[in-house]
Amino acid sequence: MSALAATRAARPDATAAAADPSPHEAPRRRRRVDRTYYLMLVPAVLLFTVFITLTGLVGMFYSLTNYAGFGDWKFVGLRNYTSMFSDPRILESYAFTMWFAVVTTVVVNVLALLLALGLNGRIKWKRGLRGIYVIPMVISGIVIAYVFNYLFSHAVPALAAQIGWTAGETSMLASESWAWLAIVIVTAWQATPMAVIIYLAGLLAIPTEVYEAAQLDGASAWRRFRSVTFPLLIGYVTINTILGFKGFLNAYDIIVGLTNGGPGTSTMSVAMTIFTGFAGGEYAFQMANAVVFFVVTVAVSLLQLFLVRKREVKVS
């Protein structure tokens, strides 16, 4: 028997291992996808395509025509888009919507942060208060708007008359200078709970050891908030700011229930202008407005993704 044969006889396992390929070296089989995933995915994709994508493309096409929503139409190119930027109604609606979105975003974030700090502190009935503050978020916006419409139109003027406040006897909803403030108040009342939830999640994610170390260093409550809490909440501030601003750009139901765009057209948002135009024979013109508004909303969404990815907060 040769030396090679003796070695193979002494190590049969090694010979077998060399002859058979390793499981890791074997070609990987393609994993089969369960048909259940397709049964759940395909209907959703079809519905989204038919009711969202196709209708959006049809609307973009009609924005290049003079279609009034009924009857015949003809192709007019970019005339609707160029007319938009010289229409005072459109420009005023964009100005009001942007101003409203900026002011409401600031108000909501300030109130939400203060409430989150309070609800995260050592107070009694903390869990019950958290549940109470979430109630406005689950109520329909149009219902909230009608309730506050009654308050601003009847309850507040009656109370102002009793205490002798002459300026408050007239409903602020009837004033071109103050109607927007009523919309901000009601919108903030409904939108603040969601921002509070996000801020509470951020506060609960901060380790207690960080605060203990700050207290050992003699930091005051304000110093702990300024140097510890707020820097670690920057990511959550960014999320609330961008999500809130994008949502307030689409303001519609609360404005309809409070002022219906009045007095005059002083509180007409972009969304209200679009829907009103659809029913007023300006289908193609307002569809062009909707396309531009869609581009603005997408730009805000991309800004959101950019800021959220760039502003990651970590505790090392």
C-alpha positions in Angstrom: 0.0 0.0 0.0 1.4 3.3 -1.0 1.8 6.2 1.4 -1.1 8.2 -0.3 -3.4 5.2 0.0 -2.5 4.7 3.7 -3.2 8.3 4.4 -6.7 8.1 2.7 -7.5 5.0 4.6 -6.5 6.6 7.9 -8.6 9.7 7.2 -11.8 8.6 5.4 -13.8 11.6 6.8 -11.4 14.1 5.3 -11.6 12.3 1.9 -15.4 12.4 1.9 -15.4 16.1 2.9 -13.1 16.9 0.0 -15.3 15.0 -2.4 -18.6 16.5 -1.3 -18.9 20.3 -1.7 -19.7 22.4 1.4 -23.3 23.5 1.9 -22.1 27.1 1.7 -20.5 26.4 -1.7 -23.5 24.8 -3.2 -25.6 27.0 -5.5 -28.2 28.9 -3.6 -31.8 28.0 -4.6 -34.1 30.9 -5.4 -36.5 31.4 -2.6 -40.1 31.1 -3.6 -42.4 34.0 -2.5 -45.6 33.0 -0.8 -48.7 33.6 -2.9 -50.3 35.4 0.1 -48.0 38.3 -0.4 -49.1 38.7 -4.0 -52.8 38.4 -2.9 -52.2 41.3 -0.5 -50.0 43.4 -2.7 -51.6 43.2 -6.2 -55.0 44.6 -5.2 -53.5 47.5 -3.4 -51.2 48.3 -6.3 -54.1 48.1 -8.8 -56.4 50.3 -6.7 -53.6 52.9 -6.2 -52.8 52.8 -9.9 -56.4 53.2 -11.0 -57.6 55.8 -8.5 -54.4 57.8 -7.8 -51.8 57.4 -10.6 -54.1 57.2 -13.6 -56.4 60.0 -12.4 -53.4 62.1 -11.6 -52.1 61.7 -15.2 -55.5 62.4 -16.6 -55.6 65.6 -14.5 -52.2 66.7 -15.7 -53.3 66.2 -19.3 -56.5 68.3 -18.8 -54.3 71.0 -17.2 -53.0 71.6 -20.8 -56.5 72.1 -22.1 -59.4 74.5 -21.7 -61.7 71.8 -20.3 -64.4 73.3 -18.0 -65.4 69.9 -16.5 -68.1 69.3 -19.1 -68.5 69.7 -22.8 -65.8 70.0 -25.5 -62.3 71.0 -25.0 -59.2 71.9 -26.9 -55.4 71.8 -26.3 -54.0 75.2 -25.1 -50.5 74.1 -23.9 -49.1 76.0 -20.9 -51.6 78.8 -21.0 -53.2 77.8 -17.7 -49.8 77.7 -16.0 -48.8 81.1 -17.2 -52.2 82.6 -16.3 -51.8 81.3 -12.7 -49.0 83.6 -11.9 -50.9 86.7 -12.9 -54.1 85.7 -11.1 -54.5 87.6 -7.8 -56.7 84.9 -6.3 -54.1 82.2 -6.8 -51.2 84.4 -5.5 -53.3 85.4 -2.4 -54.2 81.8 -1.7 -50.6 80.7 -1.8 -49.5 83.7 0.4 -52.2 82.9 2.9 -51.4 79.2 2.9 -47.7 79.7 3.4 -48.2 82.2 6.2 -50.7 80.0 7.9 -48.5 76.9 7.6 -45.5 78.8 9.1 -47.3 80.3 12.0 -49.2 77.2 12.9 -46.1 75.1 12.7 -44.3 77.3 15.2 -47.4 77.5 17.5 -47.9 73.7 17.4 -44.3 72.8 18.1 -43.9 75.3 21.0 -47.1 74.1 22.7 -46.4 70.4 22.0 -42.9 70.7 23.4 -44.1 72.4 26.6 -46.9 69.8 27.1 -44.5 66.9 26.5 -42.1 68.3 29.0 -44.9 68.6 31.5 -46.4 65.2 30.8 -42.9 63.6 31.1 -42.3 65.1 34.5 -43.2 63.6 37.9 -46.8 64.6 38.1 -50.0 62.9 39.3 -52.4 61.3 36.9 -49.7 61.4 34.1 -51.3 58.5 32.1 -54.8 59.9 32.3 -53.7 63.4 31.2 -51.8 61.8 28.2 -55.1 60.1 27.2 -57.1 63.4 27.5 -54.6 65.4 25.4 -54.9 62.9 22.6 -58.7 63.3 22.2 -58.6 66.3 19.8 -56.5 64.2 17.4 -59.3 61.6 16.9 -62.2 64.0 16.3 -63.1 65.0 12.8 -61.7 68.4 11.7 -65.0 69.6 10.3 -66.8 68.8 13.6 -64.2 70.7 15.6 -64.5 73.6 13.2 -68.3 73.9 13.6 -68.0 73.7 17.4 -65.4 76.5 17.4 -67.5 78.4 14.9 -70.3 78.6 17.4 -67.9 79.6 20.2 -66.3 82.4 18.2 -69.6 83.6 16.8 -71.8 83.4 19.9 -70.1 82.4 23.1 -67.1 84.6 23.0 -69.0 87.8 21.9 -71.6 87.2 24.7 -68.9 86.8 27.3 -67.1 89.9 26.0 -70.3 91.9 26.3 -70.7 90.8 29.9 -67.2 91.8 31.0 -67.3 95.0 29.0 -64.7 94.0 26.3 -66.0 96.0 23.4 -63.5 94.7 20.8 -64.5 91.1 21.6 -68.2 91.7 21.0 -67.7 91.2 17.3 -66.8 87.7 16.1 -63.2 87.5 15.0 -64.4 85.2 12.1 -66.0 88.3 10.5 -62.8 90.3 10.6 -60.3 90.1 7.7 -57.5 91.0 10.1 -58.2 88.3 12.7 -60.0 85.4 11.0 -56.7 83.7 10.2 -55.9 83.7 13.9 -59.0 81.7 14.7 -58.0 79.2 12.1 -54.5 78.9 13.6 -56.0 78.4 17.1 -58.4 75.6 16.0 -55.8 73.9 13.8 -53.2 74.0 16.6 -55.8 72.6 19.0 -56.2 69.5 16.8 -52.7 69.1 15.6 -50.8 69.5 18.9 -51.5 66.0 20.3 -49.7 64.2 17.5 -46.6 66.4 18.0 -46.8 65.8 21.8 -46.7 62.0 21.1 -43.6 62.4 19.0 -41.9 64.6 21.6 -42.8 62.2 24.4 -41.2 59.4 22.4 -38.0 61.5 22.1 -38.0 62.4 25.8 -38.5 58.7 26.8 -35.5 57.8 24.6 -33.1 60.0 26.5 -31.2 58.0 29.1 -31.7 59.1 32.7 -28.0 58.8 33.3 -27.5 61.9 31.2 -29.7 64.0 33.5 -28.1 62.5 36.6 -24.6 63.5 35.3 -25.9 67.0 34.6 -27.3 67.3 38.1 -24.0 66.2 39.6 -22.4 69.0 37.7 -24.8 71.4 39.3 -26.7 72.3 36.1 -30.0 74.1 36.7 -33.3 73.0 35.1 -33.1 75.5 32.3 -29.4 74.6 31.7 -30.4 70.9 31.5 -33.1 71.7 29.0 -30.8 73.9 26.9 -27.7 71.7 26.9 -29.1 68.2 27.3 -32.8 67.9 26.4 -33.2 70.2 23.4 -30.0 69.0 21.6 -31.1 65.4 21.9 -34.6 66.3 20.6 -33.4 68.1 17.5 -34.3 65.1 15.3 -37.8 65.0 16.7 -38.1 68.8 16.3 -37.2 68.4 12.6 -39.7 65.6 12.1 -42.5 67.6 13.7 -41.6 70.7 11.8 -41.5 69.2 8.4 -44.5 66.9 8.9 -46.6 69.7 10.4 -45.7 72.2 7.7 -46.5 69.7 4.9 -49.8 68.9 6.6 -50.8 72.5 7.1 -50.2 73.3 3.4 -53.3 71.1 2.7 -55.6 73.0 5.1 -59.2 72.6 4.0 -61.8 71.2 6.4 -61.2 73.4 9.4 -61.2 76.5 7.1 -64.5 75.4 5.5 -66.1 74.9 8.9 -64.9 78.2 10.3 -64.9 80.9 7.6 -65.5 79.1 4.3 -62.7 81.2 2.9 -64.1 84.5 4.2 -64.5 87.2 4.9 -64.3 87.8 1.2 -61.3 85.6 0.1 -59.0 86.5 2.9 -58.7 83.0 4.3 -58.9 81.0 1.0 -56.3 78.3 1.1 -54.8 76.7 -2.0 -56.8 73.5 -1.5 -60.1 75.5 -1.1 -59.3 77.5 -4.3 -58.7 74.3 -6.2 -61.9 72.5 -5.1 -64.0 75.7 -5.5 -62.7 76.1 -9.0 -63.6 72.6 -9.9 -67.2 73.3 -9.3 -67.1 76.8 -10.9 -66.1 75.7 -14.4 -62.4 76.2 -14.0 -61.5 72.6 -14.1 -58.4 72.8 -16.3 -57.2 76.0 -14.8 -57.4 74.7 -11.2 -56.0 71.4 -12.3 -52.9 73.3 -13.4 -52.9 74.9 -9.9 -53.2 71.4 -8.4 -50.1 70.3 -10.4 -48.1 73.2 -9.2 -49.3 72.6 -5.6 -48.3 68.9 -6.0 -44.8 70.0 -7.0 -44.6 72.2 -3.9 -45.7 69.4 -1.7 -43.2 67.0 -3.2 -40.4 69.6 -2.7 -41.4 69.8 1.0 -41.4 66.0 1.3 -37.9 65.8 -0.3 -36.7 68.5 2.2 -38.1 66.4 5.0 -36.2 63.3 3.9 -33.0 65.3 3.5 -33.2 66.9 6.9 -34.3 63.8 8.8 -31.3 61.8 7.3 -28.9 64.6 8.1 -30.1 65.3 11.7 -29.6 62.0 13.4 -29.2 62.4 17.2 -27.2 59.8 19.1 -26.1 59.6 22.7 -22.6 58.2 23.0 
